[in-house]
Amino acid sequence: MNIKTYKDKAALAAEFGEMLLNLSQEKEEIFIALSGGSTPKVIFDFLASEYQDKIAWNKLWFFWGDERCVAPDHADSNYKMTRDHLFSQLPISDEHIFRVKGELSPDVAALDYEKIIDEVLPQRNHLPAFDLMILGMGDDGHTASIFPHEIHLWTSPLLCEVATHPDSGQKRVTLTGKVINNSEQILFLVTGSNKAEKVMEIVHQSGNYQTYPASLVDQKALWMLDEEAAELL
């Protein structure tokens, strides 16, 4: 596995900024699947502050790996978080933003998003192909919105599935494993000591790692960890 460890979220954000800058200099179009959560929020704030004039934002096309089935102005919305912390600060056209329509019924939202990514993204291996897939990992080992109790969704023949949060019962739309693993580059952004045990089990293939959806992500993925998340390695 490819693993890099950083002192804290700020150091991780700085490295991510350089990676995105380099990618924007290498390609004319970059298709990115974003993640929700506290770590991306720090990264988005850093990008908006430090890279506003450095990155050619008109080259980037934005999507999400998963979304909560809520309205786009709801506090739980991954789109809203990204809009508040990134899009609203930068010269990014609405035409480059492809959100999951969480305000629709879950099944309709999943079908709508599946159609969007199938039509807009370039294809590789007869599947939509992201240039950059950004993932997080929950302290239960879930990634995107595929949770351990629904790990079978990873191998779904569909591009998108409707998932259910195990505690709240909230419905979510998530990309499936074949789309995630078809990405050119996959970044796992994992921070916090509450993730350390699952990180250790997945890296060392020990314990119950096979029940964690995050363990099914392709080995080409780069795991970007802060020192707390890496403390058991």
C-alpha positions in Angstrom: 0.0 0.0 0.0 1.0 3.6 -0.7 1.0 5.5 2.6 2.1 9.0 3.4 1.9 10.5 6.9 1.6 14.2 7.8 1.9 16.1 11.0 -1.7 17.3 10.9 -4.6 18.2 8.7 -2.9 21.5 7.7 0.2 19.7 6.4 -2.0 17.2 4.6 -3.9 20.0 3.0 -0.7 21.7 1.8 0.4 18.5 0.1 -3.0 18.0 -1.5 -2.8 21.5 -2.9 0.5 20.9 -4.6 -0.8 17.6 -6.0 -3.9 19.3 -7.5 -1.8 22.2 -8.9 0.5 19.7 -10.6 -2.4 17.8 -12.0 -4.0 21.0 -13.4 -0.7 21.7 -15.2 -0.5 18.3 -16.7 -4.0 17.9 -18.1 -6.6 20.1 -19.9 -9.6 18.5 -18.2 -9.6 16.9 -14.7 -12.7 15.0 -13.5 -12.8 14.9 -9.7 -15.0 13.0 -7.3 -15.1 14.9 -3.9 -15.8 13.6 -0.4 -17.6 15.0 2.5 -16.3 15.2 6.1 -14.1 17.3 8.3 -10.8 16.6 6.5 -12.0 17.8 3.1 -13.5 20.9 4.8 -10.0 21.8 6.0 -8.5 21.1 2.5 -11.2 23.2 0.8 -10.6 26.1 3.1 -6.8 25.9 2.3 -7.3 25.7 -1.4 -9.7 28.7 -1.4 -7.2 30.7 0.6 -3.8 29.6 -0.9 -4.6 28.4 -4.4 -7.2 30.8 -5.6 -4.9 32.3 -8.3 -2.6 29.3 -8.8 -4.8 26.6 -10.1 -6.7 26.8 -13.5 -10.1 26.1 -12.0 -11.8 26.1 -15.4 -10.0 22.8 -16.1 -11.7 21.0 -13.2 -15.0 19.2 -13.3 -16.5 18.4 -9.9 -18.6 15.4 -8.8 -19.1 13.5 -5.5 -18.4 9.9 -4.5 -21.5 10.0 -2.3 -24.2 12.3 -1.1 -26.9 12.3 1.7 -30.5 12.3 0.4 -31.2 15.8 1.6 -31.8 19.2 -0.1 -28.7 21.0 -1.4 -29.1 23.7 1.3 -29.4 21.2 4.1 -26.7 21.1 6.8 -25.9 17.4 6.0 -25.3 18.0 2.3 -21.8 17.3 1.0 -22.6 19.7 -1.9 -23.5 22.5 0.6 -20.3 22.0 2.5 -18.2 22.1 -0.7 -20.1 25.2 -1.9 -19.6 27.0 1.3 -15.9 26.2 1.8 -14.7 26.0 -1.8 -17.0 27.0 -4.7 -18.2 30.2 -3.2 -14.6 31.4 -2.9 -13.3 30.5 -6.4 -14.0 31.3 -10.1 -15.8 27.9 -10.7 -18.7 27.8 -13.2 -21.9 26.1 -12.2 -21.5 24.2 -15.5 -18.5 22.4 -14.0 -20.4 21.2 -10.9 -22.4 17.9 -11.1 -24.2 17.3 -7.8 -26.3 14.4 -6.7 -29.9 15.7 -6.5 -30.5 14.6 -2.9 -33.9 16.3 -2.8 -35.3 13.7 -5.2 -36.4 10.3 -4.0 -33.3 8.1 -3.3 -33.9 5.7 -6.2 -34.5 8.5 -8.7 -31.5 10.5 -7.4 -29.3 7.4 -7.9 -30.5 6.8 -11.5 -30.2 10.5 -12.3 -26.6 10.6 -11.1 -25.7 7.4 -12.8 -26.9 8.9 -16.1 -24.9 12.0 -15.5 -21.6 10.4 -14.8 -22.1 7.9 -17.7 -22.7 10.7 -20.1 -20.2 13.4 -18.9 -17.1 11.4 -17.8 -14.6 9.9 -20.2 -14.7 6.1 -20.4 -12.1 3.5 -19.6 -12.7 -0.2 -19.4 -16.2 0.6 -20.6 -16.9 2.5 -17.4 -16.9 6.2 -16.3 -13.3 7.1 -15.4 -12.5 9.8 -12.9 -9.0 11.4 -12.9 -9.1 11.8 -9.1 -11.2 10.0 -6.6 -11.1 11.5 -3.1 -12.2 9.1 -0.4 -12.5 9.3 3.4 -12.9 6.5 5.9 -15.3 6.3 8.8 -14.2 4.8 12.1 -16.3 1.7 11.2 -14.3 1.2 8.0 -16.8 2.5 5.6 -15.9 4.6 2.5 -18.0 6.6 0.2 -21.4 5.6 1.6 -20.8 1.9 1.6 -21.0 0.7 5.1 -20.0 -2.7 6.6 -23.6 -4.0 6.9 -24.1 -3.3 3.2 -20.6 -4.3 1.9 -22.3 -6.2 -1.0 -23.1 -2.8 -2.6 -19.4 -2.5 -3.4 -19.7 -5.2 -6.1 -23.1 -4.0 -7.4 -23.4 -4.2 -11.2 -24.8 -0.6 -11.1 -22.7 2.6 -11.2 -24.6 4.1 -8.2 -26.6 2.5 -5.4 -28.8 3.7 -2.6 -27.2 3.1 0.8 -28.6 3.4 4.3 -26.7 4.7 7.3 -26.7 2.0 9.9 -27.5 4.2 12.9 -29.6 7.1 11.6 -31.3 5.2 8.7 -30.5 8.2 6.5 -30.6 7.3 2.8 -27.6 8.1 0.7 -26.5 7.8 -3.0 -23.0 6.3 -3.4 -20.8 5.3 -6.3 -20.0 1.6 -6.3 -16.7 -0.2 -6.2 -16.3 -0.7 -10.0 -16.5 3.1 -10.5 -14.3 4.0 -7.6 -11.5 1.5 -8.6 -11.7 2.6 -12.2 -10.3 6.0 -11.3 -6.9 7.0 -12.5 -5.8 8.2 -9.1 -7.4 7.4 -5.7 -6.6 9.4 -2.5 -7.7 8.3 0.9 -7.7 11.3 3.3 -7.9 9.9 6.8 -7.3 11.8 10.0 -7.9 11.4 13.7 -7.0 8.8 16.3 -10.5 7.2 16.0 -9.5 5.9 12.6 -6.2 4.4 13.8 -7.4 0.9 14.6 -9.2 0.4 11.2 -6.2 1.9 9.3 -3.9 -0.6 11.1 -6.1 -3.6 10.4 -6.5 -2.7 6.7 -2.8 -2.0 6.2 -1.7 -5.2 7.9 -4.7 -7.2 6.7 -5.5 -8.2 10.2 -8.5 -8.5 12.5 -11.8 -8.0 10.7 -10.3 -6.0 7.8 -12.3 -8.0 5.2 -15.6 -6.7 6.6 -14.5 -3.0 6.0 -15.5 -1.6 2.6 -12.4 0.6 2.7 -10.2 -2.5 2.4 -11.7 -3.2 -1.1 -10.3 0.0 -2.6 -7.6 -0.7 -5.2 -4.0 -1.0 -4.0 -3.0 1.8 -6.2 -4.7 4.2 -3.8 -2.5 6.7 -1.9 -3.4 6.8 1.8 -2.7 10.3 3.2 -2.8 10.0 7.0 -2.2 12.4 9.8 0.0 11.2 12.7 -3.0 10.3 14.8 -4.6 8.1 12.1 -1.2 6.4 11.6 -0.3 6.0 15.3 -0.8 2.2 15.3 1.3 1.5 12.2 
